[in-house]
Amino acid sequence: MKKKLISLMLASAMVLSLTACGGSTQAPAAPAAEETEEAAEEETAEAEAEAEAPAEGEASDMRVAMVTDYGDITDQSFNQTTYEAAKAFCEANGVDFTYYKPEGDSDAERVAMIDKAVEDGYNVVVLPGFAFAGAIAETATMYPDLKIVALDVSEYDLATAVGADTYSEPNVFSAVYQEELAGYMAGYAAVKLGYTKLGFLGGMAVPAVQRYGYGFVQGADAAAGETGDAVEIKYTYGNQFFGDADITAAMDTWYSGGTEVVFACGGGIYTSAAEAAKKVNAKVIGVDVDQSGIIDGGYAAGMTVTSAMKGLAATVDTLLAAIKDGNWGEYAGKIENLGIVSGTDPEANYVQIPMATTQWADGFTQDDYKALVAGMADGSITVSNDISAEPAVSNVTVDYQAPIK
């Protein structure tokens, strides 16, 4: 990823360094041979510069808009990370950027914001979350010149939206992530760090959240097999991506009953887990991004054990750089499933836990984590992404509870 992005930047620098030489508008009646040669060289230089210049709709007039999904750009999760990454890239590269927030939670309202972006002259839209499937299905063919960068919108989501078995449009790229791997890392780390009473609080039971949860269970099970500890996991969904009094009350019951750490997996739903954890000096695991800053800063220092993360910002950077540099064709029409790309550099991967803020200890060190990643990379550690059934376990007890709401 880093090498590719560097190469993209170098390519962009080379393009921007080219300058076209202007020819004389009034040539002499009988130009000297050296003048004729010079004019020819100037014309060649102009032609080469034009050939190297970005195509229309790419770097020269690239304008980027982001549309939020359920939440807003202060959700400390999916929307905020996407917004900040897109905004930072555009500011650094002199690209016009804005964002739109739908008035409500419906395909029609999301389509209305994409319509507005196009009307306002934006030719690239960044859309975070599976909820955009219907809006993408409707607008991709409506606006064939619009470049659509989607995050976490699977081919199944898109195909279902158009009533087909497969989906591909030449102006759409979507990245989906192997959340089961990040969830596994978090569950494995929690048990190796000595926690034996775990909880998983999912937002809505959508595939990405389920993969996180089932990966978490598998990781805890593998670690318990190594430690020999009796590990218990409570598992439920809140059926929404934000916390409230009902969900906090459920977490109060978990924590007062002995739960030590809860993997709060669903945007702003972490607020309910953190509020309950603070009352009993318990712990939380963050999701999607490194949530230690907001959780520890807003509730209690040292509350966040780790976070199960995916490379939203890296994906945004790569795709916007590709569009800017005229390399959109490498991604257009594709849906890529991103996960481990390096067995030696955990921070280069699209799924990971944070090296800087995970609460490392003798039971689970950075070297242990690197060995875990290496095993995932070489295939010696496998994690199922099957969400059609609860994962088989042999070393933990899982209490699958009814959704809270």
C-alpha positions in Angstrom: 0.0 0.0 0.0 2.7 2.5 1.0 4.8 1.7 -2.0 1.9 2.0 -4.3 0.8 5.4 -2.8 4.4 6.7 -3.1 4.5 5.7 -6.7 1.2 7.4 -7.3 2.5 10.6 -5.7 5.7 10.4 -7.7 3.7 10.0 -10.9 1.6 13.0 -10.0 4.8 15.0 -9.3 6.2 14.1 -12.7 2.9 15.2 -14.4 2.8 18.5 -12.6 6.5 19.2 -13.4 5.9 19.1 -17.1 5.6 22.6 -18.8 4.5 23.3 -22.3 6.6 25.8 -24.3 4.6 28.4 -26.3 5.5 28.9 -30.0 5.7 32.2 -31.9 2.4 33.4 -33.3 4.0 35.0 -36.3 6.7 33.0 -38.0 9.3 34.7 -40.4 8.7 34.2 -44.1 11.9 32.2 -44.4 12.8 30.7 -41.1 16.4 29.6 -40.5 17.0 25.9 -40.2 17.8 26.1 -36.5 14.6 28.1 -35.9 12.5 25.5 -37.7 14.1 22.8 -35.6 13.4 24.8 -32.4 9.7 25.2 -33.4 9.4 21.5 -34.1 10.9 20.7 -30.7 8.4 23.2 -29.1 5.5 21.5 -30.8 6.7 18.1 -29.7 7.0 19.3 -26.1 3.5 20.7 -26.2 2.1 17.4 -27.6 3.9 15.4 -25.0 2.7 17.6 -22.2 -0.9 17.4 -23.4 -0.5 13.6 -23.6 0.8 13.4 -20.1 -1.8 15.8 -18.7 -4.7 14.3 -16.7 -7.8 13.5 -18.6 -10.9 15.6 -18.2 -12.7 14.8 -15.0 -9.6 13.7 -13.2 -6.8 15.8 -11.7 -7.5 19.0 -13.6 -11.1 19.5 -12.4 -11.5 16.8 -9.6 -14.0 17.9 -7.0 -14.8 15.5 -4.1 -17.9 15.2 -2.0 -18.7 12.9 0.8 -22.2 11.9 1.9 -22.7 10.6 5.4 -24.8 7.5 6.3 -26.7 7.0 9.5 -24.4 9.1 11.6 -22.5 12.4 11.1 -18.9 13.5 10.8 -18.5 13.6 14.6 -19.4 10.0 15.2 -15.8 9.1 16.2 -16.1 6.1 13.8 -16.9 5.4 10.2 -18.2 8.8 9.0 -15.7 10.9 10.9 -12.7 8.8 9.7 -13.9 8.9 6.1 -14.6 12.6 6.3 -11.3 13.5 7.9 -9.3 11.4 5.4 -11.1 12.8 2.4 -10.8 16.4 3.7 -7.1 16.0 4.5 -6.3 14.6 1.1 -8.1 17.3 -0.7 -6.6 20.1 1.3 -3.1 18.7 0.8 -3.7 18.4 -3.0 -5.6 21.6 -3.7 -8.9 19.7 -4.5 -12.3 21.2 -3.8 -14.1 19.2 -1.1 -17.4 19.3 0.8 -19.8 16.9 2.5 -23.5 16.4 2.6 -25.7 14.9 5.3 -29.0 13.3 4.3 -32.1 14.6 6.2 -33.1 11.1 7.2 -32.3 7.4 6.8 -33.6 6.3 3.5 -32.4 5.5 0.0 -34.4 8.5 -1.4 -32.7 10.9 1.0 -29.2 9.5 0.2 -30.0 9.7 -3.5 -31.1 13.4 -3.0 -27.6 14.2 -1.5 -25.8 12.5 -4.4 -28.1 14.5 -6.8 -27.2 17.7 -5.0 -23.5 16.9 -5.2 -23.7 16.4 -8.9 -25.8 19.6 -9.3 -23.1 21.5 -7.4 -20.4 20.3 -9.8 -18.8 17.5 -7.8 -17.6 14.6 -9.9 -16.3 12.2 -7.2 -18.4 11.0 -4.3 -17.2 9.0 -1.3 -19.9 6.9 0.3 -19.2 5.1 3.6 -21.3 2.2 4.6 -23.6 -0.6 3.3 -26.6 1.6 3.6 -25.6 3.3 0.3 -26.2 0.2 -1.8 -29.6 1.3 -3.0 -28.5 4.8 -3.7 -25.5 3.6 -5.6 -27.6 1.2 -7.7 -29.9 4.2 -8.6 -27.3 6.9 -9.3 -24.4 5.0 -10.9 -26.2 4.6 -14.2 -27.9 8.0 -13.9 -24.5 9.7 -13.7 -22.0 7.7 -15.7 -19.4 10.4 -15.5 -19.5 10.4 -11.7 -16.8 8.4 -9.9 -18.2 6.6 -6.9 -15.9 5.4 -4.2 -17.8 3.2 -1.7 -16.6 1.8 1.6 -18.0 -1.4 3.0 -20.7 -1.9 0.3 -20.5 -5.5 -0.8 -21.3 -7.0 -4.1 -24.1 -8.8 -2.4 -25.5 -5.5 -1.1 -25.3 -3.9 -4.6 -26.6 -7.0 -6.5 -29.5 -7.2 -4.1 -30.3 -3.6 -4.7 -30.6 -4.1 -8.4 -32.2 -7.5 -8.2 -29.3 -9.4 -9.8 -26.8 -12.1 -8.9 -23.7 -9.9 -9.6 -22.9 -6.3 -9.8 -20.3 -4.1 -11.6 -20.6 -0.6 -13.0 -17.6 1.1 -14.6 -17.9 4.2 -12.5 -18.1 2.4 -9.1 -15.4 1.1 -6.8 -16.1 -0.4 -3.5 -13.8 -1.7 -0.7 -15.0 -4.3 1.7 -12.9 -5.5 4.6 -12.1 -8.8 6.3 -13.5 -7.7 9.7 -13.4 -11.2 11.0 -9.6 -10.9 11.1 -9.6 -7.6 13.1 -12.3 -9.1 15.4 -10.1 -12.2 15.9 -7.1 -10.0 16.8 -9.2 -8.2 19.4 -10.6 -11.3 21.0 -7.3 -13.1 21.0 -5.6 -10.1 22.6 -8.3 -9.7 25.3 -7.9 -13.3 26.5 -4.1 -13.3 26.3 -4.1 -10.1 28.3 -5.9 -12.0 31.1 -9.6 -11.1 30.6 -11.9 -14.1 30.9 -15.4 -12.5 31.0 -16.0 -10.8 27.7 -18.9 -9.2 26.0 -19.7 -8.4 22.4 -22.2 -5.5 21.8 -22.9 -5.2 18.1 -24.8 -2.4 16.4 -27.1 -3.7 13.7 -26.7 -7.4 12.8 -25.4 -6.6 9.3 -22.6 -8.6 7.7 -19.7 -6.4 8.7 -20.7 -6.3 12.3 -21.4 -10.0 12.3 -18.0 -10.7 10.9 -16.4 -8.6 13.6 -18.4 -10.5 16.3 -17.8 -14.0 15.0 -14.1 -13.2 14.5 -14.0 -11.9 18.1 -15.4 -15.2 19.3 -13.0 -17.3 17.3 -10.0 -15.2 18.5 -11.0 -15.6 22.1 -11.5 -19.3 21.6 -8.0 -19.8 20.1 -6.4 -17.8 22.9 -8.3 -19.7 25.6 -7.0 -22.9 24.1 -3.5 -21.6 24.7 -4.0 -20.2 28.1 -6.3 -22.9 29.5 -8.5 -20.3 31.1 -12.3 -20.7 31.3 -13.6 -17.9 29.2 -17.2 -16.7 29.0 -18.6 -14.4 26.3 -22.0 -12.6 26.3 -23.1 -11.7 22.8 -25.9 -9.3 21.6 -26.9 -6.6 19.2 -28.4 -3.2 20.0 -30.2 -2.9 16.6 -28.9 0.6 16.1 -25.6 2.4 15.7 -25.8 4.7 18.7 -26.1 4.2 22.4 -29.1 5.1 24.6 -30.5 4.5 28.0 -31.8 1.0 27.2 -28.5 -0.2 25.9 -26.6 1.4 28.8 -28.9 -0.4 31.2 -28.1 -3.7 29.5 -24.4 -3.0 29.7 -24.9 -2.1 33.4 -26.3 -5.6 33.9 -23.4 -7.2 32.1 -20.7 -5.3 33.9 -22.3 -5.7 37.4 -22.5 -9.4 36.6 -18.8 -9.7 36.2 -18.1 -8.8 32.5 -14.7 -7.3 32.3 -14.4 -5.9 28.8 -17.0 -5.3 26.0 -16.2 -5.1 22.3 -18.6 -2.3 21.4 -19.0 -2.7 17.6 -21.3 -0.3 15.9 -20.4 3.4 15.5 -21.6 5.5 18.4 -22.9 2.5 20.3 -19.7 2.6 22.3 -21.1 5.4 24.4 -23.4 3.0 26.2 -20.6 0.5 26.9 -18.3 3.2 28.1 -20.9 4.8 30.3 -21.6 1.5 32.0 -17.9 0.5 32.2 -17.0 3.8 33.9 -19.3 3.0 36.8 -17.4 -0.2 37.7 -13.9 0.7 36.4 -14.3 -1.9 33.6 -12.9 -1.9 30.0 -14.0 -1.4 26.4 -12.7 -2.5 23.0 -13.2 0.0 20.2 -14.0 -0.6 16.5 -13.2 0.6 13.0 -10.7 3.1 14.1 -8.5 3.6 17.2 -11.2 4.8 19.6 -8.9 5.0 22.6 -8.6 8.8 22.4 -12.4 9.5 22.5 -13.2 6.7 25.0 -10.3 7.3 27.4 -10.6 11.0 27.1 -14.4 11.1 27.5 -14.9 8.5 30.1 -11.9 7.1 32.0 -8.2 7.0 31.3 -7.0 3.5 30.4 -10.5 2.2 29.6 -9.8 1.1 26.0 -7.9 -2.2 25.9 -7.5 -2.1 22.1 -9.5 -1.4 18.9 -10.4 -3.6 16.0 -9.6 -1.4 13.0 -9.9 -1.4 9.3 -8.1 0.8 6.8 -10.8 3.4 5.9 -8.4 6.3 5.7 -5.8 4.3 3.7 -8.5 3.3 1.2 -9.7 6.9 0.8 -6.1 8.1 0.2 -5.4 5.4 -2.4 -8.5 5.9 -4.4 -8.4 9.7 -4.4 -4.7 9.6 -5.3 -5.6 7.2 -8.2 -8.3 9.5 -9.5 -6.1 12.6 -9.2 -3.2 10.9 -11.0 -5.4 9.5 -13.8 -5.3 5.9 -12.6 -9.0 5.5 -11.9 -9.1 2.7 -14.5 -7.1 0.4 -12.1 -10.0 0.4 -9.7 -13.2 1.3 -11.7 -15.8 -1.4 -11.7 -14.1 -3.4 -9.0 -15.2 -4.6 -5.5 -12.1 -5.5 -3.5 -12.0 -7.5 -0.2 -9.1 -6.0 1.8 -7.3 -7.6 4.7 -3.7 -8.7 5.3 -1.1 -7.4 2.8 2.0 -7.8 4.9 3.1 -10.5 7.3 5.9 -8.4 8.7 4.5 -4.9 9.0 1.1 -5.0 10.9 0.5 -1.3 10.3 0.6 -1.8 6.5 -2.5 -4.0 6.7 -6.1 -3.0 6.1 -7.2 -4.8 9.3 -5.3 -4.4 12.5 -5.2 -3.4 16.2 -3.3 -0.2 17.1 0.4 -0.7 17.9 0.5 2.6 19.8 -2.4 2.3 22.1 -3.2 -1.4 22.7 -2.6 -2.1 26.4 0.3 -4.5 25.8 1.5 -6.7 28.7 3.6 -9.8 29.3 0.7 -12.0 28.3 0.4 -10.3 24.9 3.3 -8.2 23.6 3.9 -6.4 20.3 6.1 -9.3 19.2 3.2 -11.7 20.0 0.9 -9.6 17.9 3.4 -9.6 15.0 3.6 -13.4 15.2 -0.2 -13.5 15.1 -0.3 -11.3 11.9 2.5 -13.4 10.3 0.4 -16.5 10.9 -2.6 -14.9 9.3 -0.4 -13.9 6.3 1.1 -17.3 5.7 -2.2 -19.2 6.3 -1.2 -21.1 9.4 -3.9 -19.1 11.3 -7.3 -19.2 9.5 -10.5 -17.4 10.5 -13.9 -18.2 9.1 -15.9 -15.4 7.6 -19.1 -17.5 7.5 -21.9 -15.6 9.2 -24.6 -18.1 8.3 -24.1 -19.9 11.6 -22.5 -19.2 14.9 -18.8 -20.2 14.9 -17.8 -23.5 16.4 -15.9 -23.2 19.6 -14.2 -25.6 22.0 -12.6 -23.4 24.6 -15.1 -20.7 25.4 -18.7 -20.5 26.5 -20.8 -18.1 24.5 -24.2 -16.8 25.7 -26.0 -15.5 22.6 -28.7 -13.2 23.9 -31.7 -11.7 22.2 -31.2 -8.2 20.7 -31.6 -5.4 23.3 -34.1 -3.5 21.1 
